[in-house]
Amino acid sequence: MVFATDKEAYDLLAKLDIAYDRLDHHAITSVHDFGSSMSGQGVKNLFLKNKKSSQFYLVILPANKQANLSALGEHLGEKRLSFASDNQLEELLHVPAGTVTPFGLLFDKERKIRVIVDAEVDRTASIGFHPFINTSTLSIAYADLECLVAFLGYQIEVIIC
């Protein structure tokens, strides 16, 4: 598997004329490893799947929140949600574990992913994501996240996770 590169994320941002603040840091695979302060809010990205692996979910949560997978699954009409495998993550988002990012939607050609944002995410503040590498975080306006997701052919569903 060839993983996506940060150049692809920067090219997408440039194409959409999305401004960002960049913070370089040590490699992190969990938001809890992030010791630096950055403008905006910290979030974590989960990549989940239904029992049959026929539907996938990119879930964006506040950094300090734990998702209730049972309640989330019920809300989404799924009997059971679990974390997608490393292979599924690589196939659909072109990233290794620990670098889940909305930029990966670029590669979901079959539109198997639904984008979920927790209702507690502040939609008036900027939000940070890895640009396919876990040694940088890019902070963008939430409105620009909406623009990016729409450009890639998705709608954000805001629900309580």
Secondary structure, 3 states (H helix, E strand, C coil): CCCCCHHHHHHHHHHCCCCCEEEECCCCCCHHHCCCCCCCECEEEEEEEECCCCCEEEEEEECCCCCCHHHHHHHCCCCCEEECCHHHHHHHHCCCCCCCCHHHHHHCCCCCEEEEEECCCCCCCEEEECCCCCCEEEEEEHHHHHHHHHHCCCCEEEECC
